[in-house]
C-alpha cells in the first residue's frame, strides 16, 4: 500500500513505503516551508524511532534549522515544547495507534497546531517539485537536547487554576496505567506521582514492542480491566503509543467508553469556565448533552484534531476533543493531550467525591457501533461509495462536510474515509448497541 498522507500525518510501514528517502523528501519540504528557524523533534518508542529521528534531524540541519531533540515523549509534550521554546515548528515521529511496523511524520506549525489542509498542501507541493533550500556548510543548523520537556509539560498541567494537586493527593487514589510500552510510558506515571497518586503500571516500558493491539478500543483492553480489579485501583488510564488519546476504566474494571473521556473533561471545565465546546462529526451525542447542561452549544467539525481546533477557534469554544479519547484543552496547547485529560478526570472525581463508576453512571448513555469497510475487498472507489450513500439518502439531508453523516431521531450513521488506513469507517450511535448496529447495517445493506 502507498503512504497515507492526510491531516493526521505522513505514515506508512517502515522499509516498505515509508523509506529513508521519503523521510528526507518530506522533511526537506517541511524545513524549506519553514524557511529555517527552530524545530522541536520528539518520537514515540517504536523500534524504528531512533533511525527516523537521526534522518529527520540531519535533514533539518541541512536546511539551516536548529533542532531541539526531546527524545521519547508523548505527542502533546512535543506540542508544549514548541510553545516553551518559541519554536517555528515541530515534528513528532509516531504512527499513533497503528501497529509497531508503522511510523510517520506529524508536522506542527509555530502555534503547535498540526498543519491544516492549506499548509499541508504547500509542504506537499514543495516535496513534489523537490525545490529544497539546502544550506552551505557555514549555514547548517545545530542540534541541542531538552531533557526537561516532559517535566515542563507536567508542571504546566499542575499550574492550571482548576487542577488542585493537594485535593487530589488527599483522596489517596490508586490508578492503573497501561501505556502500551509507548511514548507515554514515562510521562503518565510521572504526572500521577506529581499528583500524589499511587500508581500501578502495566506495560510502561518504552520498548516500542506493543503487548496488545495499540488502539485503545474495548477489544484490546481486557487485560488492563482485569488489572484494575486485581490491584483494587480507583481508576485505570490507557493511552495509545503517542500519548494523545485517553481511555478510562472504572474501579470495577468496566470501560467508560472512549467517547466519554472528552465528555468528562467537558463537564469539569464547563463547571469552571462557561462557554461553547467543539468535537467532530463522529463523536457521541453525549458531548452535546453535557454542553447543553451548562447552557452552551457543542459545535461539530470534520474528523481530525486540527479540524476540531479550527472550529474551536472560529466559535470561541473553551474546550474541544474527539470521541476517540482525545481531550483538547486550549489553556495548554491546541491538540489532544492524555496527560491533561488524566489530571482533569482525577480533579473531577476528587472534588465531587465520587467513584469512577458512579460518575460514569450519571452521564447520558449512548452506545456506538464502529465498523470498517475494506476498500480492496469491496472493489469500489471510496468517493464513488460515499456519493452512492449521499444519492440514496438525499431526502435525509446528509451532512457531507466529512464523508456522509445521516442523522435520524433514534441515532446517526457516519461514513468517512480514514485519514490513517485504506478503509472507510462506519460509525453509528443509538441508545442501545443493537439499535446502533441496526442503523449501520440498514445502510450497509443498501451499499452491498
RACOR-V673356 format. One record per pair of residues at least 4 apart in sequence whose ideal C-beta (glycine too) atoms are under 8 Angstrom apart, sorted by the first residue. I is the first residue (numbers start at 0). GAP is how many residues later the second one is. D is the distance in whole Angstrom. If there is no record, write none. Layout:
i = {I	I}
gap = {GAP	GAP}
d = {D	D}
This chain:
i = {0	0	0	0	1	1	2	2	2	2	2	2	3	3	3	3	3	3	3	3	3	3	4	4	5	5	5	6	6	6	6	6	6	6	6	6	7	7	7	7	7	7	8	8	8	8	8	8	8	8	8	9	9	9	9	9	9	10	10	10	10	10	10	10	10	10	11	11	11	11	11	11	11	12	12	12	12	13	13	13	13	13	13	13	13	14	14	16	17	17	17	17	17	18	19	19	19	20	21	22	22	22	22	22	22	23	23	23	24	24	24	25	25	25	25	26	26	26	26	26	26	26	27	27	27	27	27	27	27	27	27	28	28	28	28	28	28	29	29	29	29	29	29	30	30	30	30	30	30	30	30	30	30	31	31	31	31	31	32	32	32	32	33	33	33	33	33	34	35	35	35	35	35	36	36	36	36	36	36	37	37	37	37	37	37	37	37	37	38	38	38	38	38	38	38	38	38	38	39	39	39	39	39	39	39	39	39	39	39	39	39	40	40	40	40	40	40	40	40	40	40	40	40	40	41	41	41	41	41	41	41	41	41	41	41	41	41	41	41	42	42	42	42	42	42	42	42	42	42	42	43	43	43	43	43	43	43	43	43	43	43	43	43	44	44	44	44	44	44	44	44	44	44	45	45	45	45	45	45	45	45	46	46	46	47	47	48	48	48	48	48	48	49	50	51	51	51	52	52	52	53	54	55	55	55	55	56	56	56	56	57	58	59	59	59	59	60	60	60	60	60	60	61	61	61	61	62	62	62	62	62	63	63	63	63	63	64	64	65	65	65	65	66	66	66	66	67	67	67	67	67	67	68	68	68	68	69	69	69	69	69	69	69	69	70	70	70	71	71	71	71	72	72	72	72	72	72	72	72	72	73	73	73	73	73	73	73	73	73	73	73	73	73	73	74	74	74	74	74	74	74	74	74	74	74	75	75	75	75	75	75	75	75	75	75	75	75	76	76	76	76	76	76	76	77	77	77	77	77	77	78	78	78	78	78	78	78	78	79	79	79	79	79	79	79	79	80	80	80	80	80	80	80	81	81	81	81	81	81	81	82	82	82	83	83	84	86	87	88	88	88	88	89	89	89	90	90	90	90	91	91	91	91	92	92	92	92	93	93	93	93	93	93	94	94	94	94	94	95	95	95	95	95	95	95	95	96	96	96	96	96	96	96	97	97	97	97	97	98	98	98	99	99	99	99	105	106	106	106	106	107	107	107	107	108	108	108	108	110	111	111	111	112	112	112	112	113	113	113	113	113	114	114	114	114	115	115	115	116	117	118	119	120	121	122	123	124	125	125	125	134	134	134	135	147	148	149	149	149	149	150	150	151	152	152	152	153	153	153	153	153	153	154	155	155	156	156	156	156	156	156	157	157	157	157	157	158	159	159	159	159	159	160	161	161	161	161	161	161	162	162	162	162	163	163	163	163	164	164	164	164	165	165	166	166	166	166	167	167	167	167	167	167	167	167	168	168	168	169	169	170	170	170	171	172	172	172	172	172	172	172	173	173	173	173	173	173	173	173	174	174	174	174	174	174	174	174	174	174	174	175	175	175	175	175	175	175	175	175	175	175	175	175	176	176	176	176	176	176	176	176	176	176	176	177	177	177	177	177	177	177	177	177	177	177	178	178	178	178	178	178	178	178	178	178	178	178	179	179	179	179	179	179	179	179	179	179	180	180	180	180	180	180	180	180	180	180	181	181	181	181	181	181	181	181	181	182	182	182	182	182	183	183	183	183	183	183	184	184	184	184	184	185	185	185	186	186	186	187	187	187	187	187	187	187	187	188	188	188	188	189	190	190	190	190	191	191	191	192	192	194	194	196	199	199	199	201	201	201	202	202	207	209	209	210	211	211	211	212	212	212	213	213	213	214	214	215	215	215	215	215	215	215	215	215	215	216	216	216	217	217	220	220	220	220	220	221	222	223	223	223	223	224	224	224	224	224	224	225	225	226	226	226	227	227	227	227	227	227	227	228	228	228	228	231	232	233	233	233	233	234	234	234	234	234	234	234	234	235	235	235	235	236	236	236	236	236	236	236	237	237	237	237	238	238	238	238	238	238	239	239	239	242	242	243	243	243	243	243	244	244	244	244	244	244	245	245	245	245	245	245	245	246	246	246	246	246	247	247	247	247	247	247	247	248	248	248	248	248	249	249	249	249	249	249	249	250	250	250	251	253	253	255	255	255	255	255	256	257	257	257	258	258	258	258	258	258	258	258	259	259	259	259	259	260	260	260	260	260	260	260	261	261	261	261	261	261	261	261	261	261	261	262	262	262	262	262	262	263	263	263	263	263	263	264	264	264	264	264	264	264	264	265	265	265	265	265	265	265	266	266	266	266	266	267	267	267	267	267	268	268	268	268	268	269	269	269	269	269	269	269	269	269	269	270	272	272	273	273	273	273	274	274	274	274	274	275	275	275	275	275	275	275	275	275	276	276	276	276	276	276	276	276	276	276	276	277	277	277	277	277	277	277	277	277	277	277	277	277	278	278	278	278	278	278	278	278	278	278	278	279	279	279	279	279	279	279	279	279	279	280	280	280	280	280	280	280	280	280	280	280	281	281	281	281	281	281	281	282	282	282	282	282	283	283	283	283	284	284	284	284	284	285	285	285	285	285	286	286	286	286	287	287	288	288	289	289	289	290	290	290	291	291	291	296	298	298	298	298	299	299	300	300	300	300	300	300	301	301	301	302	302	302	302	302	303	303	304	304	304	304	304	304	305	306	306	307	307	307	307	307	307	308	308	308	308	308	309	310	310	310	311	311	311	311	311	311	311	312	312	316	317	318	318	318	318	319	319	320	320	320	320	321	321	321	322	324	324	325	326	326	326	326	326	326	327	327	327	327	328	328	328	328	329	331	331	332	336	337	338	339	340	341	342	343	344	345	346	347	347	348	348	348	348	348	351	353	353	353	354	355	356	357	358	364	365	365	365	365	366	366	366	366	366	366	366	367	367	367	367	368	368	368	368	368	368	368	368	368	369	369	369	370	370	370	370	370	370	371	371	371	371	371	371	372	372	372	372	372	372	372	372	372	373	373	373	374	374	374	374	374	374	374	375	377	379	379	380	381	381	381	382	383	384	384	384	384	385	385	385	385	385	385	385	386	387	387	388	388	388	388	388	388	388	388	389	389	389	389	391	392	392	392	392	393	395	395	395	396	397	397	397	398	398	398	398	399	399	400	401	402	402	402	402	402	403	403	403	404	404	404	404	405	405	405	405	406	407	407	407	409	409	409	409	410	410	410	410	410	410	410	411	411	411	412	412	412	412	412	412	413	413	413	413	414	414	414	414	415	415	416	416	416	417	417	417	417	425	425	425	426	427	427	427	427	428	429	429	429	429	430	431	432	433	434	435	436	437	438	439	440	441	442	443}
gap = {11	12	16	421	10	15	7	8	9	14	15	19	4	5	6	7	8	100	415	416	417	418	5	119	298	413	414	107	108	109	110	113	297	299	300	412	88	98	106	296	411	412	85	86	87	95	96	97	98	105	411	8	12	16	94	95	97	7	84	85	87	91	92	93	94	409	4	5	6	10	90	91	92	4	5	88	89	4	5	34	37	38	87	88	89	4	33	5	4	5	84	85	86	4	4	31	35	4	4	4	29	32	33	36	82	4	31	35	4	102	105	4	79	97	101	4	28	29	32	33	64	78	4	31	34	35	98	99	102	104	106	4	94	95	97	98	103	4	59	61	75	77	93	5	8	28	29	31	32	33	34	101	102	31	94	99	100	101	86	89	90	93	5	29	31	54	55	98	27	28	29	52	105	28	29	50	51	52	73	27	28	29	30	47	48	49	50	51	21	26	27	28	29	48	49	50	51	52	27	28	30	38	41	42	45	47	49	50	51	68	106	12	15	16	19	26	27	28	29	37	49	50	51	52	27	28	29	30	31	33	35	36	39	48	49	50	51	107	141	6	7	9	10	28	29	30	49	50	51	140	5	28	30	31	48	49	50	138	139	164	197	198	199	4	27	136	137	138	140	161	162	163	196	47	48	49	54	56	57	162	195	53	161	162	4	55	4	23	44	45	54	159	4	4	4	41	51	4	16	40	4	4	4	35	37	49	4	10	12	86	4	4	5	7	31	81	4	6	79	80	81	82	72	73	78	79	69	70	71	72	78	69	71	75	76	77	23	76	75	76	77	78	74	75	76	77	13	17	19	76	77	78	74	75	76	77	7	8	11	75	76	77	79	80	74	76	78	111	113	114	134	4	5	8	76	77	80	110	114	170	4	76	79	109	110	113	114	165	168	169	170	263	264	265	4	17	19	21	31	108	167	168	169	260	261	4	77	167	168	256	257	259	260	261	262	263	264	4	72	73	76	110	166	262	4	12	13	14	30	71	4	11	29	33	254	255	256	258	4	32	69	72	73	76	252	253	4	6	9	65	68	71	72	5	7	8	26	28	30	251	4	29	250	65	68	61	23	22	18	19	20	21	17	18	22	14	15	16	17	13	14	16	150	10	11	12	13	9	10	12	89	147	148	7	8	9	146	325	8	10	144	145	146	148	149	324	117	118	119	143	144	148	323	4	6	116	322	323	111	114	115	108	109	110	114	8	7	8	13	16	4	5	6	7	4	5	6	10	223	221	222	223	193	196	221	222	190	191	192	195	221	4	5	8	191	4	190	194	4	4	4	4	4	4	4	4	4	4	5	6	4	5	6	4	4	4	4	36	37	40	4	39	4	4	34	186	4	33	36	37	40	185	4	4	176	6	34	175	182	183	186	5	7	36	37	185	4	169	171	172	180	183	111	106	107	110	111	182	185	5	180	181	184	4	183	186	187	4	29	30	31	4	30	4	180	183	184	5	27	28	29	175	178	179	182	26	27	28	26	180	63	178	179	26	24	25	61	62	173	176	177	23	24	25	26	57	58	59	60	17	22	23	24	25	58	59	60	61	62	171	23	24	25	26	48	51	52	55	57	59	60	61	73	11	12	15	22	23	24	25	27	59	60	61	24	25	26	43	45	46	49	58	59	60	61	4	5	6	9	10	22	24	25	27	59	60	64	23	30	31	32	34	36	58	59	60	61	4	22	23	24	25	26	27	28	29	30	24	26	28	32	57	58	59	60	61	4	23	58	59	60	4	55	58	59	154	155	4	18	19	20	21	4	18	20	4	56	152	4	16	49	51	55	150	151	154	4	10	12	15	4	4	148	151	152	5	7	150	4	6	148	151	149	27	31	33	21	22	25	8	9	33	4	31	12	8	9	11	4	6	7	6	26	27	5	25	4	5	22	23	24	29	30	31	42	109	4	41	153	37	39	4	17	26	28	34	4	4	4	12	14	25	4	11	24	28	29	30	4	27	4	6	9	5	7	8	21	22	23	25	4	22	23	24	19	18	17	115	121	122	13	14	15	16	110	111	114	121	12	13	14	17	9	10	11	12	101	105	108	8	9	10	11	4	5	6	7	8	99	4	5	85	95	96	82	91	92	93	94	13	79	80	81	91	93	15	79	80	81	92	95	96	8	9	11	14	78	7	8	12	13	16	97	108	4	5	6	7	107	4	5	6	105	106	107	110	104	105	106	105	103	106	4	5	8	100	104	111	65	66	67	4	24	25	27	28	64	107	109	4	24	26	100	103	4	60	64	65	66	80	84	4	17	21	25	58	59	60	61	63	64	65	4	21	23	24	27	100	4	80	81	84	95	99	4	54	56	62	64	76	79	80	4	11	21	24	25	53	55	4	23	26	81	96	4	76	77	79	80	4	49	50	60	75	4	5	7	20	21	23	24	26	48	49	23	45	46	20	21	22	44	21	41	42	43	44	15	20	21	22	23	39	40	41	42	10	14	19	20	21	22	40	41	42	43	44	20	21	22	23	30	33	34	37	39	41	42	43	50	4	8	19	20	21	22	29	41	42	43	44	20	21	22	23	24	27	28	42	43	122	19	20	21	22	118	120	121	122	124	133	135	21	40	41	132	134	143	145	4	17	38	39	40	39	82	84	145	4	79	81	127	144	4	77	78	79	80	4	11	34	36	4	10	4	75	4	73	74	5	6	7	4	5	6	18	12	13	16	18	11	101	6	7	9	10	100	101	5	99	100	4	19	99	113	116	4	115	4	17	21	23	30	31	4	4	95	4	12	13	14	18	20	4	11	19	25	26	4	4	6	9	4	5	7	8	16	18	22	4	21	13	12	8	9	10	11	8	10	5	6	7	15	4	6	14	45	13	16	10	9	10	11	13	14	17	6	7	8	9	8	11	12	15	4	5	8	4	4	4	4	4	4	4	4	4	4	4	4	4	11	4	5	6	7	10	7	4	5	8	4	4	4	4	4	66	45	63	64	65	62	63	64	65	66	68	69	59	60	61	68	57	58	59	60	64	67	68	70	71	55	56	57	54	55	56	57	69	73	46	49	51	52	53	54	4	5	12	50	51	52	53	71	74	4	48	49	5	6	7	10	47	48	49	46	7	4	5	4	4	35	42	4	4	4	30	39	62	4	17	18	29	30	31	38	4	4	59	4	9	15	17	26	54	57	58	4	8	10	14	54	5	11	13	50	4	10	11	12	10	6	7	8	5	6	7	8	4	5	4	14	11	12	13	14	21	10	11	12	7	8	9	10	6	7	8	37	5	4	5	31	20	21	25	29	17	18	19	20	24	25	28	16	17	27	13	14	15	26	27	30	11	12	13	14	9	10	11	28	8	9	6	7	8	4	5	6	7	14	17	18	13	8	9	11	12	7	5	6	8	9	4	4	4	4	4	4	4	4	4	4	4	4	4	4}
d = {8	8	7	6	7	6	6	7	4	5	6	7	8	8	7	5	6	8	7	6	7	7	5	7	7	4	7	6	7	7	6	7	4	5	7	6	7	7	8	6	4	5	8	8	8	4	6	4	7	8	8	8	8	5	6	5	8	7	5	8	7	6	7	3	8	6	6	4	4	8	7	8	7	6	6	5	6	5	8	4	8	8	6	7	5	7	8	7	6	7	7	6	7	7	6	8	6	6	6	6	6	5	6	7	7	6	6	5	7	5	7	6	6	7	6	6	7	5	4	6	7	7	6	6	8	6	8	7	8	4	8	6	5	7	4	4	7	6	7	7	8	6	5	7	7	7	5	8	3	8	5	8	8	6	5	7	5	5	8	6	5	6	7	8	7	5	5	7	7	4	6	8	7	6	7	7	3	7	8	7	5	8	6	6	8	4	5	8	5	5	7	6	7	6	6	5	6	6	8	5	6	6	5	5	6	5	8	4	8	8	8	6	6	6	7	6	7	5	7	8	7	5	8	7	8	4	7	7	4	8	6	4	7	7	8	6	7	7	8	4	8	7	5	7	6	8	7	4	6	7	6	7	8	8	8	7	4	5	4	7	5	5	8	6	5	6	5	6	7	4	6	4	7	8	7	7	6	8	6	4	7	7	5	7	6	5	6	7	6	8	7	7	6	7	6	5	6	6	7	6	6	6	6	6	7	7	6	5	6	6	7	7	4	5	8	6	7	6	5	4	7	7	5	7	6	8	7	6	6	6	7	8	4	5	6	5	8	4	5	5	8	7	6	7	5	7	7	6	7	6	7	5	6	7	5	7	7	7	6	7	5	8	4	8	7	8	8	6	8	7	5	4	6	8	6	6	8	6	6	8	8	8	8	5	5	5	8	8	6	3	7	8	7	7	7	5	6	8	7	7	4	6	5	7	8	6	7	7	6	8	7	6	7	4	7	6	7	6	5	6	5	6	8	8	7	5	8	5	7	8	7	7	6	4	5	8	5	8	6	7	7	7	5	6	7	6	6	7	7	7	5	7	8	5	7	4	6	7	4	8	8	5	6	8	6	7	7	5	7	6	6	6	8	4	7	6	7	6	7	8	4	7	7	6	7	7	8	7	6	6	7	6	4	4	5	4	7	8	7	8	6	7	5	7	8	7	5	4	7	5	7	7	8	4	8	8	7	8	7	8	7	6	7	5	8	7	7	5	8	7	5	7	6	7	5	8	6	6	7	5	6	7	6	6	5	7	8	6	4	8	7	4	5	7	7	7	5	7	6	7	7	6	6	7	6	6	6	8	6	7	4	5	8	8	5	6	6	6	5	6	6	7	7	7	7	6	6	7	6	5	5	7	6	8	6	6	7	7	6	5	5	6	6	6	8	8	8	8	6	7	7	8	8	7	7	5	8	8	7	8	5	7	5	6	6	7	7	6	7	5	7	6	8	7	7	5	6	7	5	6	7	8	5	6	5	6	3	7	8	8	8	7	5	7	5	7	5	7	6	8	8	7	4	8	6	7	7	5	5	6	5	7	6	7	6	7	5	7	6	8	8	5	8	6	6	5	5	6	4	7	4	7	7	5	6	7	6	7	5	7	6	8	6	8	5	5	8	7	8	4	7	7	8	4	8	8	4	4	6	8	8	6	5	8	8	5	7	6	5	7	7	5	8	8	7	7	6	6	5	7	5	6	5	7	6	6	6	7	7	7	7	7	7	3	7	7	7	7	6	5	5	5	4	8	3	6	8	8	8	4	6	4	6	8	6	6	6	6	7	7	7	6	7	7	7	7	6	5	6	6	7	7	5	6	7	4	5	7	7	7	7	6	7	7	4	6	7	6	5	5	8	8	5	7	8	5	8	7	8	7	4	8	6	5	6	6	7	6	5	7	6	6	8	4	6	6	7	7	8	5	8	6	6	7	7	6	7	6	6	5	6	6	7	7	6	4	7	7	6	6	6	8	7	5	8	4	5	8	7	5	8	8	7	4	8	6	5	8	7	6	7	7	7	7	7	7	7	5	7	3	8	8	6	7	6	8	7	5	8	7	4	8	7	5	8	6	6	8	5	7	5	8	5	7	6	7	4	6	6	7	6	4	6	6	6	5	5	8	7	4	4	6	7	7	5	7	5	7	4	7	6	8	6	7	6	7	6	7	8	5	8	7	7	4	4	6	6	5	6	5	7	8	4	7	8	8	5	8	7	6	4	7	6	4	6	8	4	7	6	6	8	7	7	6	7	7	5	7	6	6	8	6	6	7	6	8	3	7	7	8	6	6	6	7	5	6	5	6	7	7	6	6	7	8	6	6	6	4	7	6	5	7	6	5	6	5	6	6	7	7	5	8	7	8	7	5	8	6	4	6	6	5	7	7	6	7	7	7	7	8	4	7	7	7	7	5	8	6	8	7	7	6	7	6	3	8	7	5	5	7	6	5	6	5	7	7	5	7	8	5	7	5	7	6	6	8	7	5	7	6	5	5	5	6	4	8	4	8	8	4	5	6	8	7	7	6	6	5	6	7	7	5	7	5	7	7	6	5	7	8	5	7	7	6	7	7	5	8	5	6	8	5	8	6	5	7	7	5	5	8	7	6	3	5	5	6	6	6	8	6	8	6	6	6	5	8	6	6	5	7	7	6	5	7	4	8	7	7	5	6	4	7	8	8	8	5	8	5	6	7	8	4	5	7	4	8	8	4	5	4	7	7	6	6	7	7	6	6	6	6	6	6	5	6	7	8	6	5	7	6	8	6	6	7	7	5	7	6	6	7	7	8	4	8	4	7	6	7	8	8	8	7	8	7	6	7	4	7	5	5	5	7	4	8	7	8	8	8	4	6	6	8	6	4	7	7	6	6	7	6	5	8	7	6	6	6	7	6	6	7	6	6	6	6	6	6	6	6	6	7	8	6	7	6	6	7	5	5	8	7	6	6	7	7	7	8	5	7	6	7	6	7	5	4	8	5	6	7	5	6	8	7	5	8	7	4	4	8	5	7	7	5	8	4	8	8	6	8	8	8	5	7	6	7	8	6	7	6	4	8	6	8	8	7	8	6	7	8	6	8	6	6	7	7	7	6	5	7	6	5	6	6	6	7	8	6	7	6	6	5	6	8	7	7	6	6	7	6	7	5	8	6	7	8	7	7	5	6	5	6	6	8	6	7	7	5	8	8	8	5	7	6	7	4	8	7	6	8	8	5	6	5	3	6	8	7	5	7	6	7	4	8	6	5	8	7	5	6	8	7	6	7	6	7	6	5	3	7	6	6	5	7	6	8	7	7	4	5	5	6	8	7	5	7	6	7	6	8	7	6	8	6	8	7	5	7	5	5	8	7	8	5	7	5	4	5	4	4	8	6	6	7	6	6	6	7	6	6	7	6	6	7	7	6}
